[in-house]
Amino acid sequence: MRHKYLSMMLFTLVSVTSSAVYAESLECNGNIVSRGITEEQLLDTCGEPTSRNGVNWIYHMSGSIPILVTFGDGVVILIRDVEPEDNPASPLGDHP
């Protein structure tokens, strides 16, 4: 019984941590964008990002925490929440 309880606690902790760090999509102007779209499609949907650092773009929409969008081969491969203390230049080891 205790093992089952600990397993459930661990699963809950991992689920909460994962959802707090990674966003699956980004909402812009009433549209939802997700992995697989091109840079051009993202620009058409969301406009210019708040900042760009190579393949890493940050969108900071009013009333929400910043979202980091990372590209690989010209398409979005990662969308995640960015906390102020995060270094958005390095989710894939890229440097300015």
MOJOHU-V27397 format. One record per helix or strand of 3 or more residues. SS is the DSSP state (H for helix, E for strand). FROM is the first residue (numbers start at 1). TO is the last residue. If there is no record, write none. Layout:
ss=SS from=FROM to=TO
ss=SS from=FROM to=TO
This chain:
ss=H from=2 to=21
ss=E from=25 to=28
ss=E from=31 to=34
ss=H from=39 to=46
ss=E from=51 to=53
ss=E from=56 to=59
ss=E from=67 to=72
ss=E from=75 to=81
